[in-house]
Amino acid sequence: MVPAAATDDYPFLYLQQPGVPGFYLATLALIVLAALLLVQRTSGPLRAMAADADLFFMGAAFLLLETKNVVQFALLFGTTWFVNALVFMGILLAVLAAITVAQRVHLKRLWILYCLLFAAVAVAWLVPPESLLTLSLLPRFLAASAIAFVPIFVANLVFAQRFKGVGSSNVAFGANLLGAMIGGVLEYSSLALGYRALLPVIAGLYLIALALWLRMRVRGDSDPRTPAFSVSAQG
């Protein structure tokens, strides 16, 4: 059988056709099972995480966002250790910047941050990576950095704001970590859909997180696990 046609969005020369091989699926199922057992052991029963379900979806979306950025920088600047180091440094700096802002600025309306996040993801979707190749090195790097790291910065602001209201940081972090593990599993959907298709998945996950948070708010701020979000934040 002839291998699937490879493109920048689908650089999988070793696959004969788009899809996730059965061996991968079996391995990923074992990873999910191990993650469930470990998180349950360290953070308590999974049902206790129901109040922090939005953090679960944030974790999954954020992992996919990181993956998409690593791949995009590799396409634009080459697959080297230096490029990968720059990407991860940029991610860490964006996280640090978001936490610093959250410590100093009162973020009163979480839904506004979500709107900014969706806008940033939409820009990343609307600007094809190949369009940046026409730029010289420095403008290409600046444009790629803005497209890649602004969503990460805003996502961390959202997380920071939400995390301040959790009842148990251990349980909330467990939900977020489990979500990140599931996000790592969802990353393999790129074998069937391509890397660009991860962006709608990311937006969908954050949309679910927003819907869960809004439902929690509608149920009432009097819940001790969901205090009013009129104080400073995190992401």
Secondary structure as UniProt FT lines:
FT   TURN            13..14
FT   HELIX           22..43
FT   HELIX           46..52
FT   HELIX           53..77
FT   HELIX           81..104
FT   HELIX           110..126
FT   HELIX           129..134
FT   HELIX           137..163
FT   TURN            164..165
FT   HELIX           169..186
FT   HELIX           187..189
FT   HELIX           190..193
FT   TURN            196..197
FT   HELIX           198..218
FT   TURN            221..222
FT   TURN            224..225
//
